[in-house]
Amino acid sequence: MRTPKNGIVDDKIIERMLEVMQEKRISQQELVEYLGLANGIFTNWKYRGSKSYMTYIDKIAECLGVSKSYLISGEDEQINRDSITRFEVEIIRMLRELDDRKRELSYQTIKAFWDDEKRLQMMKPVS
């Protein structure tokens, strides 16, 4: 693993994390808080080459709203066309017909429901 001039360790997973975080305006602080980790941990991943993030890769992907597969390989998991319901196809069709602002609002609304569901699932006692 080499360190380029910018000091960031040459690590494709970290690069993808930073890219998604920038796109979605998620700070390093927000990510580590979501993971329940100490503030300096991201610095260890980014500048010191620590790979301890692999322990949290599922939660990192969840926080960033991408697949674990994307973070690790750069390729997203393919959705099997046979598994998409007619309802989901209809939602996609409707979203495509909206202007950008309404599409973004729709996304934010759906994401809020999804985030809420994930929080509820995390709160359920493990049996």
Backbone as a printed PyTorch tensor [residue, N CA C, xyz], in Angstrom:
tensor([[[  0.8480,  -1.1640,   0.0000],
         [  0.0000,   0.0000,   0.0000],
         [  0.8980,   1.2320,   0.0000]],

        [[  0.6790,   2.1380,  -0.9520],
         [  1.5270,   3.3200,  -0.9990],
         [  0.7290,   4.5480,  -0.5980]],

        [[  1.4380,   5.5860,  -0.1720],
         [  0.7880,   6.8290,   0.2120],
         [  1.1050,   7.8940,  -0.8220]],

        [[  0.1020,   8.3980,  -1.5560],
         [  0.3300,   9.4450,  -2.5380],
         [  0.6630,  10.7800,  -1.8720]],

        [[  0.9390,  11.7900,  -2.6690],
         [  1.3270,  13.1070,  -2.1720],
         [  0.2860,  13.7230,  -1.2420]],

        [[ -1.0030,  13.4500,  -1.4710],
         [ -2.0430,  14.0480,  -0.6300],
         [ -2.1130,  13.4050,   0.7560]],

        [[ -1.3200,  12.3750,   0.9830],
         [ -1.2650,  11.7330,   2.2910],
         [ -2.2920,  10.6340,   2.4940]],

        [[ -3.2670,  10.5510,   1.6170],
         [ -4.2990,   9.5160,   1.7600],
         [ -3.7340,   8.1980,   1.2510]],

        [[ -3.9100,   7.1620,   2.0370],
         [ -3.4240,   5.8400,   1.6870],
         [ -4.1080,   5.3700,   0.3990]],

        [[ -3.3550,   4.6850,  -0.4560],
         [ -3.9000,   4.1620,  -1.7110],
         [ -4.7690,   2.9510,  -1.3940]],

        [[ -6.0430,   3.1960,  -1.1790],
         [ -6.9930,   2.1510,  -0.7940],
         [ -8.3010,   2.4400,  -1.5170]],

        [[ -8.6620,   1.5810,  -2.4480],
         [ -9.8470,   1.8040,  -3.2830],
         [-11.1320,   1.8620,  -2.4610]],

        [[-11.2150,   1.0850,  -1.3960],
         [-12.4270,   1.0980,  -0.5750],
         [-12.5760,   2.4560,   0.1010]],

        [[-11.4830,   2.9820,   0.6520],
         [-11.5110,   4.3100,   1.2680],
         [-11.8620,   5.3610,   0.2140]],

        [[-11.2780,   5.2430,  -0.9820],
         [-11.5920,   6.1910,  -2.0610],
         [-13.0820,   6.1830,  -2.3750]],

        [[-13.6700,   4.9860,  -2.4650],
         [-15.1030,   4.8970,  -2.7600],
         [-15.9340,   5.4640,  -1.6130]],

        [[-15.5260,   5.1830,  -0.3700],
         [-16.2290,   5.7460,   0.7850],
         [-16.2260,   7.2680,   0.7060]],

        [[-15.0460,   7.8500,   0.4740],
         [-14.9230,   9.3110,   0.4190],
         [-15.7450,   9.8990,  -0.7250]],

        [[-15.7490,   9.2100,  -1.8440],
         [-16.5120,   9.6580,  -3.0100],
         [-18.0080,   9.7090,  -2.6950]],

        [[-18.5230,   8.6320,  -2.1040],
         [-19.9480,   8.5700,  -1.7690],
         [-20.2750,   9.5910,  -0.6820]],

        [[-19.3880,   9.7200,   0.2960],
         [-19.6090,  10.6850,   1.3740],
         [-19.6900,  12.1030,   0.8130]],

        [[-18.8350,  12.4140,  -0.1280],
         [-18.8570,  13.7420,  -0.7430],
         [-20.1610,  13.9410,  -1.5290]],

        [[-20.5290,  12.9420,  -2.3270],
         [-21.7730,  13.0160,  -3.1110],
         [-22.9880,  13.2470,  -2.2290]],

        [[-23.0270,  12.5280,  -1.1030],
         [-24.2030,  12.5620,  -0.2420],
         [-24.0580,  13.5320,   0.9160]],

        [[-22.9510,  14.2680,   0.9150],
         [-22.6690,  15.2690,   1.9570],
         [-22.7340,  14.6600,   3.3610]],

        [[-22.0600,  13.5260,   3.5110],
         [-21.9540,  12.8560,   4.8080],
         [-20.5370,  13.0970,   5.3050]],

        [[-20.4100,  13.6750,   6.4730],
         [-19.0810,  13.9700,   7.0070],
         [-18.4670,  12.7350,   7.6560]],

        [[-17.1560,  12.7830,   7.8320],
         [-16.4660,  11.6980,   8.5270],
         [-17.0190,  11.5680,   9.9370]],

        [[-17.2810,  12.6990,  10.5730],
         [-17.8430,  12.7270,  11.9270],
         [-19.1900,  12.0000,  11.9660]],

        [[-20.0540,  12.2810,  10.9790],
         [-21.3700,  11.6360,  10.9320],
         [-21.2330,  10.1280,  10.7540]],

        [[-20.3000,   9.7160,   9.9100],
         [-20.1050,   8.2870,   9.6820],
         [-19.6430,   7.5820,  10.9570]],

        [[-18.6200,   8.1270,  11.6220],
         [-18.1220,   7.4420,  12.8320],
         [-19.1500,   7.4830,  13.9580]],

        [[-19.9360,   8.5470,  14.0230],
         [-21.0080,   8.5950,  15.0340],
         [-22.0420,   7.5090,  14.7450]],

        [[-22.3930,   7.3340,  13.4650],
         [-23.3330,   6.2920,  13.0670],
         [-22.8130,   4.9180,  13.4700]],

        [[-21.5010,   4.7370,  13.3320],
         [-20.8870,   3.4530,  13.6650],
         [-20.6240,   3.2970,  15.1620]],

        [[-20.7390,   4.4060,  15.9100],
         [-20.4810,   4.3740,  17.3450],
         [-19.0030,   4.2410,  17.6660]],

        [[-18.1540,   4.8590,  16.8410],
         [-16.7070,   4.7460,  17.0030],
         [-16.0940,   6.0760,  17.4240]],

        [[-14.8400,   6.0220,  17.8510],
         [-14.0980,   7.2170,  18.2580],
         [-13.8370,   8.1140,  17.0500]],

        [[-13.7300,   9.4040,  17.3030],
         [-13.5480,  10.3910,  16.2390],
         [-12.3390,  10.1280,  15.3490]],

        [[-11.2230,   9.6980,  15.8880],
         [ -9.9950,   9.5460,  15.1160],
         [ -9.9120,   8.2970,  14.2560]],

        [[-10.9050,   7.4390,  14.3470],
         [-10.8070,   6.1550,  13.6370],
         [-10.7490,   6.3390,  12.1260]],

        [[-11.5220,   7.2890,  11.5890],
         [-11.5220,   7.4790,  10.1380],
         [-10.1430,   7.9530,   9.6710]],

        [[ -9.4900,   8.7640,  10.4950],
         [ -8.1310,   9.2180,  10.1810],
         [ -7.1930,   8.0250,  10.0680]],

        [[ -7.3350,   7.0580,  10.9630],
         [ -6.5130,   5.8440,  10.8880],
         [ -6.7550,   5.0980,   9.5870]],

        [[ -8.0010,   5.0220,   9.1610],
         [ -8.3210,   4.3380,   7.9100],
         [ -7.7450,   5.0960,   6.7190]],

        [[ -7.9300,   6.4020,   6.7570],
         [ -7.6060,   7.2580,   5.6130],
         [ -6.1040,   7.5030,   5.4450]],

        [[ -5.3970,   7.7390,   6.5360],
         [ -3.9930,   8.1460,   6.4400],
         [ -2.9950,   7.1020,   6.9200]],

        [[ -3.4430,   6.1800,   7.7420],
         [ -2.4930,   5.2240,   8.3150],
         [ -2.6440,   3.8100,   7.7730]],

        [[ -3.6260,   3.6150,   6.9130],
         [ -3.7720,   2.3220,   6.2620],
         [ -4.4470,   1.2530,   7.0900]],

        [[ -5.0600,   1.6360,   8.2080],
         [ -5.7660,   0.6430,   9.0150],
         [ -6.9320,   0.0680,   8.2220]],

        [[ -7.0790,  -1.2260,   8.2670],
         [ -8.1710,  -1.9020,   7.5560],
         [ -9.2850,  -2.3200,   8.5190]],

        [[ -9.2790,  -1.7450,   9.7180],
         [-10.2970,  -2.1260,  10.6960],
         [-11.7070,  -1.7960,  10.2220]],

        [[-11.8100,  -0.9530,   9.1940],
         [-13.1340,  -0.6280,   8.6640],
         [-13.8530,  -1.8600,   8.1280]],

        [[-13.1110,  -2.8950,   7.7520],
         [-13.7510,  -4.0990,   7.2100],
         [-14.6950,  -4.7450,   8.2280]],

        [[-14.4180,  -4.5550,   9.5140],
         [-15.2950,  -5.0590,  10.5630],
         [-16.6660,  -4.3930,  10.4830]],

        [[-16.6850,  -3.1580,  10.0010],
         [-17.9070,  -2.3470,   9.9700],
         [-18.4640,  -2.1450,   8.5650]],

        [[-17.9600,  -2.8840,   7.5910],
         [-18.2920,  -2.6160,   6.1920],
         [-19.7970,  -2.6780,   5.9110]],

        [[-20.5190,  -3.5830,   6.5600],
         [-21.9680,  -3.6580,   6.3560],
         [-22.6550,  -2.3840,   6.8500]],

        [[-22.2840,  -1.9250,   8.0450],
         [-22.8760,  -0.7040,   8.6170],
         [-22.4390,   0.5350,   7.8440]],

        [[-21.2060,   0.5400,   7.3420],
         [-20.7330,   1.6720,   6.5310],
         [-21.5720,   1.7600,   5.2660]],

        [[-21.7670,   0.6240,   4.5970],
         [-22.5750,   0.5880,   3.3780],
         [-23.9970,   1.0580,   3.6710]],

        [[-24.5510,   0.6170,   4.7870],
         [-25.8990,   1.0160,   5.1860],
         [-25.9710,   2.5300,   5.3940]],

        [[-25.0060,   3.0790,   6.1050],
         [-24.9730,   4.5120,   6.3720],
         [-24.8530,   5.3140,   5.0770]],

        [[-24.0280,   4.8330,   4.1630],
         [-23.7880,   5.5530,   2.9170],
         [-24.8510,   5.2800,   1.8520]],

        [[-25.6990,   4.2900,   2.1070],
         [-26.7630,   3.9830,   1.1520],
         [-26.2660,   3.3270,  -0.1180]],

        [[-25.1980,   2.5410,   0.0070],
         [-24.6660,   1.7870,  -1.1260],
         [-24.5260,   0.3310,  -0.6970]],

        [[-24.2480,  -0.5420,  -1.6390],
         [-24.0740,  -1.9450,  -1.2810],
         [-22.6460,  -2.1920,  -0.7910]],

        [[-22.5130,  -3.1900,   0.0240],
         [-21.1970,  -3.6380,   0.4820],
         [-20.3440,  -4.0100,  -0.7290]],

        [[-20.9840,  -4.6450,  -1.6950],
         [-20.3080,  -5.0480,  -2.9250],
         [-19.7030,  -3.8400,  -3.6390]],

        [[-20.4490,  -2.7330,  -3.6730],
         [-19.9300,  -1.5290,  -4.3280],
         [-18.6880,  -1.0160,  -3.6080]],

        [[-18.7410,  -0.9540,  -2.2870],
         [-17.5810,  -0.4520,  -1.5380],
         [-16.3510,  -1.3250,  -1.7640]],

        [[-16.5390,  -2.6260,  -1.7790],
         [-15.4060,  -3.5440,  -1.8930],
         [-14.8760,  -3.6400,  -3.3190]],

        [[-15.7700,  -3.7520,  -4.2880],
         [-15.3090,  -4.0260,  -5.6580],
         [-15.5300,  -2.8800,  -6.6410]],

        [[-16.3540,  -1.9200,  -6.2600],
         [-16.6910,  -0.8450,  -7.1880],
         [-17.8340,  -1.2100,  -8.1090]],

        [[-18.3250,  -2.4220,  -7.9790],
         [-19.4430,  -2.8720,  -8.8090],
         [-20.6360,  -3.1420,  -7.9160]],

        [[-21.7690,  -2.6090,  -8.3240],
         [-22.9770,  -2.8210,  -7.5470],
         [-23.5720,  -4.1830,  -7.8620]],

        [[-24.2600,  -4.7320,  -6.8800],
         [-24.9440,  -5.9970,  -7.0990],
         [-26.0540,  -5.7630,  -8.1110]],

        [[-26.2060,  -6.6700,  -9.0130],
         [-27.2550,  -6.5540, -10.0180],
         [-28.5860,  -6.9510,  -9.3970]],

        [[-29.6040,  -6.1800,  -9.7290],
         [-30.9510,  -6.5420,  -9.2860],
         [-31.5230,  -7.4840, -10.3200]],

        [[-31.9550,  -8.6060,  -9.8670],
         [-32.5580,  -9.5930, -10.7530],
         [-33.8970,  -9.0480, -11.2470]],

        [[-34.0160,  -8.8750, -12.5560],
         [-35.2480,  -8.2920, -13.1300],
         [-36.4840,  -9.0970, -12.7380]],

        [[-36.3310, -10.3870, -12.5440],
         [-37.4720, -11.2150, -12.1750],
         [-37.9610, -10.9210, -10.7630]],

        [[-37.0890, -10.3310,  -9.9350],
         [-37.4710, -10.0750,  -8.5470],
         [-38.1530,  -8.7220,  -8.3660]],

        [[-38.1750,  -7.8830,  -9.4090],
         [-38.8170,  -6.5800,  -9.3150],
         [-40.3160,  -6.7480,  -9.5410]],

        [[-41.0750,  -6.2240,  -8.5990],
         [-42.5300,  -6.3510,  -8.7000],
         [-43.0890,  -5.3050,  -9.6740]],

        [[-44.3080,  -5.5030, -10.0900],
         [-44.9640,  -4.5250, -10.9570],
         [-45.1010,  -3.1810, -10.2440]],

        [[-45.3320,  -3.2520,  -8.9460],
         [-45.4390,  -2.0520,  -8.1260],
         [-44.1310,  -1.2480,  -8.1940]],

        [[-43.0010,  -1.9320,  -8.0710],
         [-41.6980,  -1.2570,  -8.1430],
         [-41.4360,  -0.6770,  -9.5340]],

        [[-41.8130,  -1.3990, -10.5540],
         [-41.6700,  -0.8990, -11.9250],
         [-42.5020,   0.3690, -12.1040]],

        [[-43.7150,   0.3680, -11.5780],
         [-44.5980,   1.5320, -11.6820],
         [-44.0020,   2.7420, -10.9500]],

        [[-43.4230,   2.5130,  -9.7910],
         [-42.7790,   3.6060,  -9.0480],
         [-41.6300,   4.1920,  -9.8630]],

        [[-40.8190,   3.3490, -10.4520],
         [-39.7050,   3.8180, -11.2790],
         [-40.2310,   4.6300, -12.4620]],

        [[-41.2610,   4.1390, -13.1110],
         [-41.8490,   4.8580, -14.2460],
         [-42.3270,   6.2380, -13.8170]],

        [[-43.0250,   6.3020, -12.6890],
         [-43.5340,   7.5870, -12.2080],
         [-42.3950,   8.5380, -11.8560]],

        [[-41.3600,   8.0320, -11.1850],
         [-40.2210,   8.8790, -10.8200],
         [-39.5480,   9.4750, -12.0500]],

        [[-39.4190,   8.6820, -13.0890],
         [-38.7750,   9.1560, -14.3140],
         [-39.5460,  10.2860, -14.9840]],

        [[-40.8370,  10.3640, -14.7300],
         [-41.6530,  11.4040, -15.3440],
         [-41.6730,  12.7030, -14.5420]],

        [[-41.1270,  12.6840, -13.3400],
         [-41.0960,  13.8850, -12.5070],
         [-39.9080,  14.7630, -12.8730]],

        [[-40.0270,  16.0690, -12.5610],
         [-38.8610,  16.9370, -12.7540],
         [-37.8420,  16.6330, -11.6540]],

        [[-36.6370,  17.1290, -11.8180],
         [-35.5410,  16.8050, -10.8930],
         [-35.8650,  17.1430,  -9.4370]],

        [[-36.4880,  18.2890,  -9.2130],
         [-36.8000,  18.7060,  -7.8480],
         [-37.7840,  17.7370,  -7.1900]],

        [[-38.8390,  17.3740,  -7.9140],
         [-39.8390,  16.4570,  -7.3560],
         [-39.2670,  15.0530,  -7.1960]],

        [[-38.3930,  14.6540,  -8.1000],
         [-37.7440,  13.3490,  -7.9800],
         [-36.8800,  13.3110,  -6.7180]],

        [[-36.1330,  14.3930,  -6.4670],
         [-35.2920,  14.4630,  -5.2610],
         [-36.1480,  14.4400,  -4.0010]],

        [[-37.2510,  15.1850,  -3.9960],
         [-38.1630,  15.1730,  -2.8410],
         [-38.7350,  13.7750,  -2.6080]],

        [[-39.0900,  13.0980,  -3.6900],
         [-39.6110,  11.7270,  -3.5780],
         [-38.5540,  10.8090,  -2.9850]],

        [[-37.3340,  10.9450,  -3.4670],
         [-36.2350,  10.1260,  -2.9480],
         [-36.0460,  10.3730,  -1.4540]],

        [[-36.0250,  11.6500,  -1.0580],
         [-35.8190,  11.9880,   0.3520],
         [-36.9390,  11.4110,   1.2210]],

        [[-38.1600,  11.4440,   0.7260],
         [-39.2940,  10.8960,   1.4760],
         [-39.1530,   9.3840,   1.6460]],

        [[-38.8630,   8.6940,   0.5640],
         [-38.6970,   7.2380,   0.6180],
         [-37.5180,   6.8790,   1.5170]],

        [[-36.4220,   7.6170,   1.3980],
         [-35.2400,   7.3520,   2.2200],
         [-35.5570,   7.5500,   3.6980]],

        [[-36.3570,   8.5630,   4.0290],
         [-36.7420,   8.7940,   5.4280],
         [-37.5300,   7.6010,   5.9690]],

        [[-38.4530,   7.0740,   5.1730],
         [-39.1950,   5.8760,   5.5840],
         [-38.2400,   4.6960,   5.7660]],

        [[-37.3040,   4.5280,   4.8120],
         [-36.3560,   3.4160,   4.8550],
         [-35.4530,   3.5310,   6.0770]],

        [[-34.9290,   4.7460,   6.3380],
         [-34.0750,   4.9700,   7.5100],
         [-34.8200,   4.6480,   8.7980]],

        [[-36.0770,   5.0900,   8.8590],
         [-36.8980,   4.8320,  10.0320],
         [-37.0880,   3.3320,  10.2410]],

        [[-37.3300,   2.6180,   9.1560],
         [-37.5030,   1.1620,   9.2380],
         [-36.2250,   0.4850,   9.7370]],

        [[-35.0780,   0.9330,   9.2230],
         [-33.7910,   0.3580,   9.6530],
         [-33.5590,   0.6110,  11.1380]],

        [[-33.8910,   1.8290,  11.6030],
         [-33.7390,   2.1440,  13.0320],
         [-34.6190,   1.2350,  13.8770]],

        [[-35.8600,   1.0350,  13.4340],
         [-36.7710,   0.1650,  14.1700],
         [-36.2570,  -1.2630,  14.2280]],

        [[-35.7070,  -1.7480,  13.1140],
         [-35.1540,  -3.0980,  13.0790],
         [-33.9690,  -3.2350,  14.0330]],

        [[-33.1610,  -2.1930,  14.1290],
         [-31.9930,  -2.2360,  15.0190],
         [-32.4060,  -2.2390,  16.4810]],

        [[-33.5960,  -1.6780,  16.7740],
         [-34.0650,  -1.5810,  18.1440],
         [-34.7510,  -2.8660,  18.6210]],

        [[-35.1410,  -3.7240,  17.6760],
         [-35.8270,  -4.9680,  18.0340],
         [-34.8730,  -5.8670,  18.8160]],

        [[-35.3650,  -6.4490,  19.8930],
         [-34.5110,  -7.3650,  20.6510],
         [-34.1680,  -8.6050,  19.8520]],

        [[-32.9400,  -9.0420,  19.9960],
         [-32.5030, -10.2620,  19.3200],
         [-32.9570, -11.4540,  20.1370]],

        [[-33.6490, -12.4040,  19.4830],
         [-34.1390, -13.5600,  20.2420],
         [-33.2680, -14.7650,  20.0500]]])
